[in-house]
Amino acid sequence: MTNLNQSKREKASRDKLRANREVLDAEAKDRSRRIKIRRDQRLKKEALRRAQRRKRIFKLAGVWIGLIFIGLFAATWFSADFVSWLESFLN
């Protein structure tokens, strides 16, 4: 009888260990899935940030190119006036 009770206890213990192992495996799978989801979200967010930064840099470059072009155009347009002013200033 004690042998029977002992074997029942061992079987119950094995079943409990198996159930615990299954729970731990499921938790590990869920954890790895959450980690993968977070990594994907982080990569997507970083890519979006890089795209926005690139867009901002191109806008700023366009503004600077425009300002330089306007400055060169103004310098060309008013070059005769500027040269005459310089000549009058130096003489």
Secondary structure, 3 states (H helix, E strand, C coil): CHHHHHHHHHHHHHHHHHHHHHHHHHHHHHHHHHHHHHHHHHHHHHHHHHHHHHHHHHHHHHHHHHHHHHHHHHHHHCHHHHHHHHHHHHC
